[in-house]
């Protein structure tokens, strides 16, 4: 048995269940259920006070909060099972990509909330596609220096 398999066995209870798994599953289910209940309440009681663009922006922000909360619970759990070695660059690139994605979602939400009503749907879709191209370029630039990345 290699070193990696030994580390995985250390993280298991005697019954074969991984430590820390139960509360993460329960917390994830509870957070999603609460988010859905809040969303339904929002639609029935408060959504009429806002434009469609503002409602989409608020939905995106609530989704970022939900995903961020769940990610904070699960990332540490998943990283326990990564084989350790020279992974610093890979982790840094992954963190930068995640930061770029979250920044993009928050920027789009801000735009939708503040400015989207002044433009047509066609113009808003154009801006969305341009911003996605920029996000793709940023992520390509982050990962292009990865020497392990191989083109098939």
DSSP file (Angstrom, degrees, kcal/mol; ACC not computed):
  #  RESIDUE AA STRUCTURE BP1 BP2  ACC     N-H-->O    O-->H-N    N-H-->O    O-->H-N    TCO  KAPPA ALPHA  PHI   PSI    X-CA   Y-CA   Z-CA
    1    1 A X              0   0    0      0, 0.0     2,-0.1     0, 0.0     0, 0.0   0.000 360.0 360.0 360.0 132.9    0.0    0.0    0.0
    2    2 A X     >  -     0   0    0      1,-0.1     4,-1.7     4,-0.0     5,-0.2  -0.274 360.0 -98.1 -85.3 175.5    1.4    3.4   -1.0
    3    3 A X  H  > S+     0   0    0      1,-0.2     4,-1.9     2,-0.2     5,-0.1   0.838 120.2  55.2 -61.3 -37.7    1.6    6.5    1.1
    4    4 A X  H  > S+     0   0    0      1,-0.2     4,-1.8     2,-0.2    -1,-0.2   0.917 107.1  49.1 -65.6 -43.9   -1.6    8.1   -0.4
    5    5 A X  H  > S+     0   0    0      1,-0.2     4,-2.1     2,-0.2    -1,-0.2   0.859 109.1  53.7 -64.7 -35.2   -3.7    5.0    0.4
    6    6 A X  H  X S+     0   0    0     -4,-1.7     4,-1.8     2,-0.2    -1,-0.2   0.904 106.8  51.7 -64.9 -40.9   -2.5    5.1    4.0
    7    7 A X  H  X S+     0   0    0     -4,-1.9     4,-0.8     1,-0.2    -2,-0.2   0.873 109.1  50.7 -64.3 -36.2   -3.5    8.7    4.3
    8    8 A X  H >< S+     0   0    0     -4,-1.8     3,-0.8     1,-0.2    -1,-0.2   0.923 108.7  50.8 -67.7 -43.0   -7.0    7.9    3.1
    9    9 A X  H >< S+     0   0    0     -4,-2.1     3,-1.3     1,-0.2    -1,-0.2   0.834 104.6  58.9 -63.5 -31.5   -7.4    5.1    5.5
   10   10 A X  H 3< S+     0   0    0     -4,-1.8    -1,-0.2     1,-0.2    -2,-0.2   0.785 101.7  55.6 -65.4 -26.3   -6.3    7.4    8.4
   11   11 A X  T << S+     0   0    0     -3,-0.8     8,-2.5    -4,-0.8     2,-0.3   0.301  94.2  88.9 -91.8   9.8   -9.2    9.7    7.5
   12   12 A X  B <  S-A   18   0A   0     -3,-1.3     6,-0.2     6,-0.2     2,-0.1  -0.817  72.5-126.8-109.7 147.8  -11.9    7.0    7.9
   13   13 A X    >   -     0   0    0      4,-3.4     3,-1.5    -2,-0.3    -1,-0.0  -0.288  40.5 -97.2 -74.5 172.8  -13.8    5.8   10.9
   14   14 A X  T 3  S+     0   0    0      1,-0.3    -1,-0.1     2,-0.1    -2,-0.0   0.791 124.4  59.0 -63.8 -27.8  -13.8    2.1   11.8
   15   15 A X  T 3  S-     0   0    0      2,-0.1    -1,-0.3     1,-0.0     3,-0.1   0.412 121.9-104.2 -84.3   3.9  -17.1    1.7   10.0
   16   16 A X  S <  S+     0   0    0     -3,-1.5     2,-0.3     1,-0.3    -2,-0.1   0.425  79.5 129.8  92.7  -0.9  -15.6    2.9    6.7
   17   17 A X        -     0   0    0      1,-0.1    -4,-3.4    -5,-0.0    -1,-0.3  -0.680  61.4-113.9 -89.4 141.6  -17.2    6.3    6.7
   18   18 A X  B >   -A   12   0A   0     -2,-0.3     3,-1.3    -6,-0.2     4,-0.4  -0.479  33.6-107.2 -73.5 141.0  -15.0    9.4    6.1
   19   19 A X  T 3  S+     0   0    0     -8,-2.5    -1,-0.1     1,-0.2    -8,-0.0  -0.435 100.9  16.1 -67.0 136.9  -14.6   11.8    9.0
   20   20 A X  T 3> S+     0   0    0     -2,-0.1     4,-0.8    -3,-0.1    -1,-0.2   0.458  93.3 108.6  83.6   0.6  -16.4   15.1    8.6
   21   21 A X  H <>  +     0   0    0     -3,-1.3     4,-2.1     2,-0.1     5,-0.2   0.898  69.3  57.3 -77.5 -40.5  -18.7   13.9    5.8
   22   22 A X  H  > S+     0   0    0     -4,-0.4     4,-2.3     1,-0.2     5,-0.2   0.917 107.2  44.0 -61.3 -49.5  -22.0   13.7    7.7
   23   23 A X  H  > S+     0   0    0      1,-0.2     4,-2.6     2,-0.2    -1,-0.2   0.838 112.1  54.6 -68.8 -30.0  -22.2   17.3    8.9
   24   24 A X  H  X S+     0   0    0     -4,-0.8     4,-2.2     2,-0.2    -1,-0.2   0.909 109.6  46.6 -68.8 -40.3  -21.1   18.6    5.5
   25   25 A X  H  X S+     0   0    0     -4,-2.1     4,-2.5     2,-0.2     5,-0.2   0.945 114.9  46.9 -64.5 -47.2  -23.9   16.7    3.8
   26   26 A X  H  X S+     0   0    0     -4,-2.3     4,-2.6     1,-0.2    -2,-0.2   0.921 113.3  48.2 -61.1 -44.9  -26.5   17.9    6.4
   27   27 A X  H  X S+     0   0    0     -4,-2.6     4,-2.5     2,-0.2    -1,-0.2   0.880 111.4  50.7 -65.0 -37.8  -25.3   21.5    6.2
   28   28 A X  H  X S+     0   0    0     -4,-2.2     4,-2.4     2,-0.2     5,-0.2   0.925 111.8  46.6 -65.8 -44.3  -25.4   21.4    2.4
   29   29 A X  H  X S+     0   0    0     -4,-2.5     4,-2.5     1,-0.2     5,-0.2   0.929 114.2  48.2 -62.8 -44.5  -28.9   20.0    2.3
   30   30 A X  H  X S+     0   0    0     -4,-2.6     4,-2.5    -5,-0.2    -2,-0.2   0.902 111.9  49.2 -63.1 -41.8  -30.1   22.6    4.9
   31   31 A X  H  X S+     0   0    0     -4,-2.5     4,-2.4     2,-0.2    -1,-0.2   0.911 113.2  45.8 -66.9 -41.5  -28.4   25.5    3.0
   32   32 A X  H  X S+     0   0    0     -4,-2.4     4,-2.7     2,-0.2    -2,-0.2   0.915 113.6  49.5 -67.5 -41.6  -30.0   24.6   -0.3
   33   33 A X  H  X S+     0   0    0     -4,-2.5     4,-2.5    -5,-0.2    -2,-0.2   0.915 112.8  47.2 -62.8 -43.0  -33.4   24.0    1.3
   34   34 A X  H  X S+     0   0    0     -4,-2.5     4,-2.6    -5,-0.2    -1,-0.2   0.905 111.8  50.9 -64.1 -41.6  -33.2   27.4    3.0
   35   35 A X  H  X S+     0   0    0     -4,-2.4     4,-2.3     2,-0.2    -2,-0.2   0.920 111.6  47.3 -62.5 -44.5  -32.1   29.1   -0.2
   36   36 A X  H  X S+     0   0    0     -4,-2.7     4,-2.4     2,-0.2    -2,-0.2   0.919 112.5  48.8 -64.1 -43.3  -35.0   27.5   -2.2
   37   37 A X  H  X S+     0   0    0     -4,-2.5     4,-2.4     1,-0.2    -2,-0.2   0.908 112.4  49.0 -62.6 -41.4  -37.5   28.5    0.5
   38   38 A X  H  X S+     0   0    0     -4,-2.6     4,-2.5     2,-0.2    -1,-0.2   0.884 110.2  51.9 -63.9 -38.3  -36.1   32.0    0.6
   39   39 A X  H  X S+     0   0    0     -4,-2.3     4,-2.4     2,-0.2    -2,-0.2   0.908 110.1  47.3 -64.6 -42.8  -36.3   32.2   -3.2
   40   40 A X  H  X S+     0   0    0     -4,-2.4     4,-2.1     2,-0.2     5,-0.2   0.927 113.0  48.9 -64.1 -44.5  -40.0   31.1   -3.2
   41   41 A X  H  X S+     0   0    0     -4,-2.4     4,-2.3     1,-0.2     5,-0.5   0.905 110.7  51.9 -61.1 -40.8  -40.8   33.7   -0.5
   42   42 A X  H  X>S+     0   0    0     -4,-2.5     5,-2.5     1,-0.2     4,-2.2   0.939 109.1  49.7 -59.6 -47.9  -39.0   36.3   -2.5
   43   43 A X  H  <5S+     0   0    0     -4,-2.4     5,-0.2     1,-0.2    -1,-0.2   0.889 117.1  40.0 -60.7 -40.3  -40.9   35.5   -5.7
   44   44 A X  H  <5S+     0   0    0     -4,-2.1    -1,-0.2    -5,-0.1    -2,-0.2   0.806 130.5  21.3 -80.8 -29.4  -44.3   35.7   -3.9
   45   45 A X  H  <5S+     0   0    0     -4,-2.3    -3,-0.2    -5,-0.2    -2,-0.2   0.748 132.2  17.2-114.2 -28.5  -43.7   38.7   -1.7
   46   46 A X  T ><5S+     0   0    0     -4,-2.2     3,-1.8    -5,-0.5     4,-0.2   0.660  94.5  84.1-123.9 -21.0  -40.9   40.9   -2.9
   47   47 A X  G > <S+     0   0    0     -5,-2.5     3,-1.7     1,-0.3    -4,-0.1   0.794  83.4  66.4 -62.4 -28.8  -40.0   40.3   -6.5
   48   48 A X  G 3  S+     0   0    0      1,-0.3    -1,-0.3    -5,-0.2    -2,-0.1   0.707  91.8  63.1 -66.0 -18.9  -42.8   42.6   -7.8
   49   49 A X  G <  S+     0   0    0     -3,-1.8     2,-0.3     2,-0.1    -1,-0.3   0.528 102.5  58.0 -81.7  -5.2  -41.1   45.6   -6.3
   50   50 A X  S <  S-     0   0    0     -3,-1.7     2,-0.0    -4,-0.2    -4,-0.0  -0.859  86.1-107.8-125.9 156.9  -38.0   45.1   -8.6
   51   51 A X     >  -     0   0    0     -2,-0.3     4,-2.4    62,-0.1     5,-0.2  -0.271  39.3-103.2 -74.1 168.9  -37.4   45.0  -12.3
   52   52 A X  H  > S+     0   0    0      1,-0.2     4,-2.2     2,-0.2     5,-0.2   0.878 123.2  52.0 -60.4 -37.6  -36.5   41.7  -14.0
   53   53 A X  H  > S+     0   0    0      2,-0.2     4,-2.3     1,-0.2    -1,-0.2   0.896 109.4  48.4 -68.0 -40.5  -32.9   42.8  -14.2
   54   54 A X  H  > S+     0   0    0      2,-0.2     4,-2.5     1,-0.2    -1,-0.2   0.893 111.3  50.7 -66.5 -38.6  -32.7   43.6  -10.5
   55   55 A X  H  X S+     0   0    0     -4,-2.4     4,-2.1     2,-0.2    -2,-0.2   0.899 110.4  49.0 -65.3 -39.9  -34.3   40.3   -9.7
   56   56 A X  H  X S+     0   0    0     -4,-2.2     4,-2.5     2,-0.2    -2,-0.2   0.914 111.5  50.3 -64.2 -41.9  -31.8   38.4  -11.9
   57   57 A X  H  X S+     0   0    0     -4,-2.3     4,-2.3     1,-0.2    -2,-0.2   0.923 111.0  47.6 -62.3 -44.7  -29.0   40.3  -10.2
   58   58 A X  H  X S+     0   0    0     -4,-2.5     4,-2.3     1,-0.2    -1,-0.2   0.868 110.5  53.0 -66.1 -35.6  -30.2   39.5   -6.7
   59   59 A X  H  X S+     0   0    0     -4,-2.1     4,-2.2     2,-0.2    -2,-0.2   0.932 109.4  48.8 -62.1 -45.8  -30.6   35.8   -7.7
   60   60 A X  H  X S+     0   0    0     -4,-2.5     4,-2.3     1,-0.2    -2,-0.2   0.909 111.4  49.0 -62.4 -42.4  -27.0   35.7   -8.9
   61   61 A X  H  X S+     0   0    0     -4,-2.3     4,-2.2     1,-0.2    -1,-0.2   0.918 111.4  49.1 -64.4 -42.4  -25.7   37.3   -5.7
   62   62 A X  H  X S+     0   0    0     -4,-2.3     4,-2.3     1,-0.2    -1,-0.2   0.872 110.6  51.6 -65.2 -34.3  -27.7   34.8   -3.6
   63   63 A X  H  X S+     0   0    0     -4,-2.2     4,-2.8     2,-0.2     5,-0.3   0.892 108.0  51.3 -67.8 -39.4  -26.3   32.0   -5.7
   64   64 A X  H  X S+     0   0    0     -4,-2.3     4,-2.7     2,-0.2    -2,-0.2   0.910 111.1  48.6 -62.3 -42.0  -22.8   33.2   -5.2
   65   65 A X  H  X S+     0   0    0     -4,-2.2     4,-2.5     2,-0.2    -2,-0.2   0.930 113.0  47.6 -63.8 -44.9  -23.4   33.3   -1.4
   66   66 A X  H  X S+     0   0    0     -4,-2.3     4,-2.4     2,-0.2     5,-0.2   0.943 115.8  43.1 -61.9 -48.7  -24.9   29.7   -1.5
   67   67 A X  H  X S+     0   0    0     -4,-2.8     4,-2.9     1,-0.2    -1,-0.2   0.903 114.3  51.3 -65.9 -40.9  -22.0   28.3   -3.5
   68   68 A X  H  X S+     0   0    0     -4,-2.7     4,-2.1    -5,-0.3    -1,-0.2   0.903 110.5  48.7 -63.1 -41.2  -19.4   30.1   -1.5
   69   69 A X  H  X S+     0   0    0     -4,-2.5     4,-1.1    -5,-0.2    -2,-0.2   0.941 115.3  43.4 -63.6 -48.0  -20.8   28.9    1.8
   70   70 A X  H  X S+     0   0    0     -4,-2.4     4,-2.0     1,-0.2     3,-0.3   0.876 112.0  54.0 -66.5 -37.2  -21.0   25.3    0.5
   71   71 A X  H  X S+     0   0    0     -4,-2.9     4,-2.9     1,-0.2     5,-0.3   0.887 102.7  57.4 -64.0 -37.9  -17.5   25.6   -1.0
   72   72 A X  H  < S+     0   0    0     -4,-2.1     4,-0.5     1,-0.2    -1,-0.2   0.831 111.1  43.9 -63.0 -30.0  -16.1   26.7    2.3
   73   73 A X  H  X S+     0   0    0     -4,-1.1     4,-0.5    -3,-0.3    -1,-0.2   0.868 121.6  36.5 -78.5 -37.5  -17.3   23.5    3.9
   74   74 A X  H  X S+     0   0    0     -4,-2.0     4,-2.6     2,-0.2     5,-0.2   0.754 100.4  69.6 -94.1 -25.9  -16.3   21.1    1.1
   75   75 A X  H  X S+     0   0    0     -4,-2.9     4,-2.5     1,-0.2     5,-0.2   0.935 101.6  47.3 -61.9 -46.6  -12.9   22.5   -0.2
   76   76 A X  H  > S+     0   0    0     -4,-0.5     4,-0.9    -5,-0.3    -1,-0.2   0.879 112.4  51.3 -61.2 -37.0  -11.0   21.6    3.0
   77   77 A X  H >< S+     0   0    0     -4,-0.5     3,-0.6     1,-0.2     4,-0.4   0.932 112.6  44.7 -65.2 -46.0  -12.6   18.1    2.9
   78   78 A X  H >< S+     0   0    0     -4,-2.6     3,-1.4     1,-0.2     4,-0.3   0.858 106.9  58.9 -67.6 -35.1  -11.6   17.5   -0.7
   79   79 A X  H >< S+     0   0    0     -4,-2.5     3,-0.9     1,-0.3    -1,-0.2   0.726  91.9  70.1 -70.1 -19.5   -8.1   18.9   -0.2
   80   80 A X  T << S+     0   0    0     -4,-0.9    -1,-0.3    -3,-0.6    -2,-0.2   0.772 101.0  47.2 -64.2 -23.4   -7.4   16.2    2.4
   81   81 A X  T <  S+     0   0    0     -3,-1.4     2,-0.3    -4,-0.4    -1,-0.2   0.415  84.9 109.9-101.5   0.7   -7.5   13.6   -0.3
   82   82 A X  S <  S-     0   0    0     -3,-0.9     2,-0.3    -4,-0.3    -3,-0.0  -0.578  77.4-113.8 -74.2 135.5   -5.2   15.4   -2.8
   83   83 A X        -     0   0    0     -2,-0.3     2,-0.3     1,-0.1    -2,-0.1  -0.548  36.3-129.0 -67.1 133.2   -1.8   13.7   -3.2
   84   84 A X        +     0   0    0     -2,-0.3     2,-0.3     2,-0.1    -1,-0.1  -0.591  57.9  99.9 -88.8 147.1    0.7   16.1   -1.8
   85   85 A X  S    S-     0   0    0     -2,-0.3     2,-1.6     0, 0.0     3,-0.2  -0.824  89.8 -16.1 177.0-137.9    3.7   17.1   -3.8
   86   86 A X  S    S+     0   0    0     -2,-0.3     4,-0.2     1,-0.2     3,-0.2  -0.522  85.2 128.2 -90.0  68.1    4.5   20.1   -5.9
   87   87 A X     >  +     0   0    0     -2,-1.6     4,-2.6     1,-0.1     5,-0.3   0.343  33.0 103.2-104.1   3.8    0.9   21.3   -6.2
   88   88 A X  H  > S+     0   0    0     -3,-0.2     4,-2.3     1,-0.2     5,-0.2   0.913  83.5  46.3 -58.0 -46.5    1.4   24.9   -5.1
   89   89 A X  H  > S+     0   0    0      1,-0.2     4,-2.5     2,-0.2    -1,-0.2   0.894 112.2  51.0 -63.5 -40.1    1.2   26.3   -8.6
   90   90 A X  H  > S+     0   0    0     -4,-0.2     4,-2.3     2,-0.2    -2,-0.2   0.910 111.5  47.2 -64.7 -42.9   -1.9   24.2   -9.4
   91   91 A X  H  X S+     0   0    0     -4,-2.6     4,-2.5     2,-0.2    -1,-0.2   0.897 111.8  51.0 -65.5 -39.6   -3.7   25.3   -6.2
   92   92 A X  H  X S+     0   0    0     -4,-2.3     4,-2.4    -5,-0.3    -2,-0.2   0.923 111.1  47.6 -64.6 -43.8   -2.8   28.9   -6.9
   93   93 A X  H  X S+     0   0    0     -4,-2.5     4,-2.5     2,-0.2    -2,-0.2   0.904 112.0  50.3 -63.8 -40.8   -4.1   28.7  -10.5
   94   94 A X  H  X S+     0   0    0     -4,-2.3     4,-2.4     2,-0.2    -2,-0.2   0.916 111.0  48.7 -63.4 -42.4   -7.3   27.1   -9.2
   95   95 A X  H  X S+     0   0    0     -4,-2.5     4,-2.5     2,-0.2    -2,-0.2   0.905 111.7  49.2 -64.4 -41.3   -7.8   29.8   -6.6
   96   96 A X  H  X S+     0   0    0     -4,-2.4     4,-2.5     2,-0.2    -2,-0.2   0.897 110.9  50.2 -65.7 -39.3   -7.2   32.5   -9.2
   97   97 A X  H  X S+     0   0    0     -4,-2.5     4,-2.3     2,-0.2    -2,-0.2   0.921 111.7  47.9 -63.6 -43.2   -9.7   30.9  -11.6
   98   98 A X  H  X S+     0   0    0     -4,-2.4     4,-2.6     2,-0.2     5,-0.2   0.918 112.0  49.8 -62.9 -42.8  -12.3   30.7   -8.9
   99   99 A X  H  X S+     0   0    0     -4,-2.5     4,-2.5     1,-0.2    -2,-0.2   0.900 110.2  50.5 -62.5 -41.2  -11.7   34.3   -7.9
  100  100 A X  H  X S+     0   0    0     -4,-2.5     4,-2.2     2,-0.2    -1,-0.2   0.908 111.6  48.4 -63.3 -41.5  -12.1   35.4  -11.5
  101  101 A X  H  X S+     0   0    0     -4,-2.3     4,-2.4     2,-0.2    -2,-0.2   0.919 113.2  45.8 -65.6 -44.4  -15.4   33.5  -11.8
  102  102 A X  H  X S+     0   0    0     -4,-2.6     4,-2.6     2,-0.2     5,-0.2   0.908 112.6  51.3 -65.3 -41.7  -16.8   34.9   -8.7
  103  103 A X  H  X S+     0   0    0     -4,-2.5     4,-2.5    -5,-0.2    -1,-0.2   0.908 110.0  50.4 -60.8 -41.9  -15.7   38.4   -9.6
  104  104 A X  H  X S+     0   0    0     -4,-2.2     4,-2.7     2,-0.2     5,-0.2   0.938 110.8  47.9 -62.1 -47.8  -17.3   38.0  -13.0
  105  105 A X  H  X S+     0   0    0     -4,-2.4     4,-2.5     1,-0.2    -2,-0.2   0.921 114.1  46.6 -61.4 -43.7  -20.7   36.8  -11.5
  106  106 A X  H  X S+     0   0    0     -4,-2.6     4,-2.5     2,-0.2    -1,-0.2   0.885 112.1  50.6 -66.6 -37.6  -20.7   39.7   -9.0
  107  107 A X  H  X S+     0   0    0     -4,-2.5     4,-2.4    -5,-0.2    -2,-0.2   0.911 111.9  47.3 -65.6 -41.9  -19.8   42.2  -11.8
  108  108 A X  H  X S+     0   0    0     -4,-2.7     4,-2.9     2,-0.2    -2,-0.2   0.909 112.0  50.7 -64.9 -41.5  -22.6   40.9  -14.0
  109  109 A X  H  X S+     0   0    0     -4,-2.5     4,-2.4    -5,-0.2    -2,-0.2   0.920 110.9  48.6 -62.3 -43.2  -25.0   41.1  -11.0
  110  110 A X  H  X S+     0   0    0     -4,-2.5     4,-2.5     2,-0.2     5,-0.3   0.923 112.5  48.7 -61.5 -44.5  -24.0   44.7  -10.3
  111  111 A X  H  X>S+     0   0    0     -4,-2.4     4,-2.9     1,-0.2     5,-1.6   0.935 112.0  48.5 -61.3 -46.9  -24.4   45.6  -14.0
  112  112 A X  H  <5S+     0   0    0     -4,-2.9     5,-0.3     1,-0.2    -1,-0.2   0.903 114.6  45.8 -61.0 -40.4  -27.8   44.0  -14.1
  113  113 A X  H  <5S+     0   0    0     -4,-2.4    -1,-0.2    -5,-0.2    -2,-0.2   0.888 126.6  26.3 -70.5 -39.0  -29.0   45.7  -10.9
  114  114 A X  H  <5S+     0   0    0     -4,-2.5    -2,-0.2    -5,-0.2    -3,-0.2   0.867 134.9  11.0 -94.1 -40.6  -27.7   49.2  -11.8
  115  115 A X  T ><5S+     0   0    0     -4,-2.9     3,-1.8    -5,-0.3     4,-0.3   0.633  92.7  90.3-122.9 -17.1  -27.5   49.5  -15.6
  116  116 A X  G > <S+     0   0    0     -5,-1.6     3,-1.6     1,-0.3    -4,-0.1   0.798  81.8  64.9 -62.7 -29.8  -29.3   46.8  -17.6
  117  117 A X  G 3  S+     0   0    0     -5,-0.3    -1,-0.3     1,-0.3    -2,-0.1   0.719  94.7  61.0 -65.0 -19.9  -32.7   48.5  -17.6
  118  118 A X  G <  S+     0   0    0     -3,-1.8    -1,-0.3     2,-0.1     2,-0.3   0.573 103.6  57.8 -82.3  -9.6  -31.2   51.3  -19.8
  119  119 A X  S <  S-     0   0    0     -3,-1.6     2,-0.1    -4,-0.3     0, 0.0  -0.758  87.4-103.0-120.7 164.1  -30.3   48.9  -22.6
  120  120 A X     >  -     0   0    0     -2,-0.3     4,-2.4     1,-0.1     5,-0.2  -0.330  35.9-107.4 -78.6 166.4  -32.2   46.5  -24.8
  121  121 A X  H  > S+     0   0    0      1,-0.2     4,-2.6     2,-0.2     5,-0.2   0.902 121.2  54.7 -59.5 -41.3  -32.1   42.7  -24.3
  122  122 A X  H  > S+     0   0    0      1,-0.2     4,-2.0     2,-0.2    -1,-0.2   0.907 109.4  46.1 -60.2 -43.7  -29.9   42.4  -27.4
  123  123 A X  H  > S+     0   0    0      2,-0.2     4,-2.3     1,-0.2    -1,-0.2   0.893 112.0  51.3 -67.4 -39.6  -27.4   44.9  -26.0
  124  124 A X  H  X S+     0   0    0     -4,-2.4     4,-2.1     2,-0.2    -2,-0.2   0.900 110.3  48.9 -65.0 -40.2  -27.4   43.2  -22.6
  125  125 A X  H  X S+     0   0    0     -4,-2.6     4,-2.5     2,-0.2    -1,-0.2   0.896 109.6  53.1 -65.2 -39.0  -26.8   39.8  -24.2
  126  126 A X  H  X S+     0   0    0     -4,-2.0     4,-2.3     1,-0.2    -2,-0.2   0.919 109.6  47.6 -60.6 -44.1  -24.0   41.2  -26.3
  127  127 A X  H  X S+     0   0    0     -4,-2.3     4,-2.5     2,-0.2    -1,-0.2   0.884 110.2  53.2 -64.5 -38.3  -22.3   42.6  -23.1
  128  128 A X  H  X S+     0   0    0     -4,-2.1     4,-2.0     2,-0.2    -2,-0.2   0.929 110.7  46.4 -62.1 -45.4  -22.8   39.2  -21.4
  129  129 A X  H  X S+     0   0    0     -4,-2.5     4,-2.1     2,-0.2    -2,-0.2   0.896 112.1  50.3 -66.1 -40.0  -21.0   37.4  -24.3
  130  130 A X  H  X S+     0   0    0     -4,-2.3     4,-2.2     1,-0.2    -1,-0.2   0.920 110.7  49.7 -63.0 -42.8  -18.2   39.9  -24.4
  131  131 A X  H  X S+     0   0    0     -4,-2.5     4,-2.5     1,-0.2    -2,-0.2   0.864 108.6  53.1 -66.2 -34.0  -17.7   39.6  -20.7
  132  132 A X  H  X S+     0   0    0     -4,-2.0     4,-2.5     2,-0.2    -1,-0.2   0.887 107.9  50.9 -65.8 -38.4  -17.6   35.8  -21.0
  133  133 A X  H  X S+     0   0    0     -4,-2.1     4,-2.3     2,-0.2    -2,-0.2   0.911 110.6  48.8 -63.3 -41.9  -14.9   36.0  -23.7
  134  134 A X  H  X S+     0   0    0     -4,-2.2     4,-2.5     2,-0.2    -2,-0.2   0.929 110.9  50.4 -63.3 -44.3  -12.9   38.3  -21.4
  135  135 A X  H  X S+     0   0    0     -4,-2.5     4,-2.5     1,-0.2    -2,-0.2   0.911 110.0  50.7 -59.9 -42.7  -13.4   35.7  -18.5
  136  136 A X  H  X S+     0   0    0     -4,-2.5     4,-2.3     1,-0.2    -1,-0.2   0.900 110.5  49.3 -61.4 -41.0  -12.2   32.9  -20.9
  137  137 A X  H  X S+     0   0    0     -4,-2.3     4,-2.4     2,-0.2    -2,-0.2   0.896 110.2  50.5 -65.2 -40.3   -9.1   34.9  -21.8
  138  138 A X  H  X S+     0   0    0     -4,-2.5     4,-2.0     2,-0.2    -2,-0.2   0.932 112.6  46.4 -62.8 -45.4   -8.3   35.6  -18.2
  139  139 A X  H  X S+     0   0    0     -4,-2.5     4,-2.0     2,-0.2    -2,-0.2   0.874 111.3  51.7 -66.8 -36.1   -8.6   31.9  -17.3
  140  140 A X  H  X S+     0   0    0     -4,-2.3     4,-1.6     1,-0.2    -1,-0.2   0.916 109.9  49.7 -63.9 -41.4   -6.5   30.9  -20.3
  141  141 A X  H  < S+     0   0    0     -4,-2.4     4,-0.5     1,-0.2    -2,-0.2   0.868 109.8  51.8 -65.4 -35.6   -3.8   33.4  -19.2
  142  142 A X  H  < S+     0   0    0     -4,-2.0     3,-0.3     1,-0.2    -1,-0.2   0.910 119.6  34.0 -65.3 -41.2   -3.9   31.9  -15.7
  143  143 A X  H >< S+     0   0    0     -4,-2.0     3,-1.7     1,-0.2    -2,-0.2   0.544  94.3  85.9 -95.7  -7.7   -3.5   28.4  -16.9
  144  144 A X  T 3< S+     0   0    0     -4,-1.6    -1,-0.2     1,-0.3    -2,-0.1   0.794  85.2  58.9 -66.5 -26.8   -1.3   28.9  -19.9
  145  145 A X  T 3  S+     0   0    0     -4,-0.5     2,-0.7    -3,-0.3    -1,-0.3   0.455  75.2 116.5 -81.3   1.1    1.9   28.8  -17.8
  146  146 A X    X   -     0   0    0     -3,-1.7     3,-1.0     1,-0.2    -3,-0.0  -0.592  49.5-165.0 -73.4 111.7    1.0   25.3  -16.5
  147  147 A X  T 3  S+     0   0    0     -2,-0.7    -1,-0.2     1,-0.2    -3,-0.0   0.726  85.9  60.0 -71.0 -20.9    3.9   23.1  -17.8
  148  148 A X  T 3  S+     0   0    0      2,-0.1     2,-0.3    -3,-0.0    -1,-0.2   0.664  80.2 103.2 -80.5 -15.7    1.9   20.0  -17.1
  149  149 A X    <   -     0   0    0     -3,-1.0     2,-0.4    -6,-0.2     0, 0.0  -0.520  55.3-171.1 -70.8 127.1   -0.9   21.0  -19.4
  150  150 A X        -     0   0    0     -2,-0.3     2,-0.4     2,-0.0    -2,-0.1  -0.954  19.9-134.2-123.9 139.9   -0.6   19.1  -22.7
  151  151 A X              0   0    0     -2,-0.4    -2,-0.0     1,-0.1     0, 0.0  -0.758 360.0 360.0 -89.8 137.1   -2.5   19.5  -25.9
  152  152 A X              0   0    0     -2,-0.4    -1,-0.1     0, 0.0    -2,-0.0   0.481 360.0 360.0 -82.2 360.0   -3.8   16.3  -27.4
